[in-house]
Amino acid sequence: MKTLTIRLTAPLQSYGNEASFERRTTWPAPSKSAVIGMIAAALGMRREDERIKSLNDLLFAVRIDQVGKVMTEFQTVEWKKETRKLTYRDHYQDAVYVAAVGSEDEDLIEKIEYVLKHPRFQLYLGRRACPPAGVLQIESFEAANPVEVLEKMPWQAEKWYQKKRRWQSEYTAEIIADANLLPDAAFTQTMKDRVESFDPQNRRFGFRLTAKERISLKNPCYKDSPDIMDYL
């Protein structure tokens, strides 16, 4: 088993769930289909490529390291000729996530690691309006599945976010994973983000069973007593 972690951060991120034309909301964390889409783009696969479906076999988990704020924008869209409508689209601002993908096929993980650093097509964090904030930070781990890696990885939030919580020695982060990676979870949830087709004319998604857990991460900026300079 080999696992790859990808730190996802940008001014805006948006991971669309089921939506109407007028209102497009976002999952509170990156969906597996969004990360698969990013990997497929890096590999140079076009939306109609049937090989994309094989990426559903990757083990997947994501950790929320920095909770963003929801921003709703509206756009005027030409729905059909001379007919315009307002649409509302949600994004998360200043969020930080750590996505992890794993597989027993170590060659595949190594290939994904390479192409994410040398992508064929532009990468986005959800919608096209959300490019990543610079080069992706990627790490690889041997002999551990995605949940095991995320449970041990240090807190990846921005330094200013950690300093805002300097009076807290630990931060509680949520991990959302494929249900088989958290067999002891008390609660599971079905999400419609298993990729069947990214074809714009026939976009389809199936259901995936997920589970959640909360873990405590050490705050490297923790101070057990206030310093007068902190108030200046």
C-alpha angles and dihedrals in degrees: 000000000000126000132199123201123204121193107217117200135146140140087263133021128175128180107187121218126184107324143168124234092259100042126040116180130183138230113249088240136026112287121227090242091056092052091045088052090052092049091047090052091050089051090052096246116152121225094260094051110123091207090075090077091064088066088070086078091069113106109242140196134156131198124207105223099164122024111221131209120251116245120189119202129183127216133191107232128189097232094182134341111318090349118110131184136186116241127191120214128187125215135175115235124214095353124154123205133173113213120194128196124185141182143168085233097086093180090060092051091049090050091050090049091053097047094047086059092043104029122188094210131029114279124228134186096232110310125037092251089066114073116172120265097256131308114355116253106229132178132179129213132194128222097007134100122229096265093049090051094048092048090059102034115106120249110285101195120128115276093245090054092051091048091052086061097042092129089061115079092199138031122212111226128186123226119202113193147160103288093240089063091059103041093162096053114130093214134039131187134199116230126189098226107106105124116240099153137353091189105133089221094050110021111175137173133186131205127278127190114231137183134196139214136176123226135182120240124194116248108227090199095055117138120188093202132030122256117214089226089064089070095054 
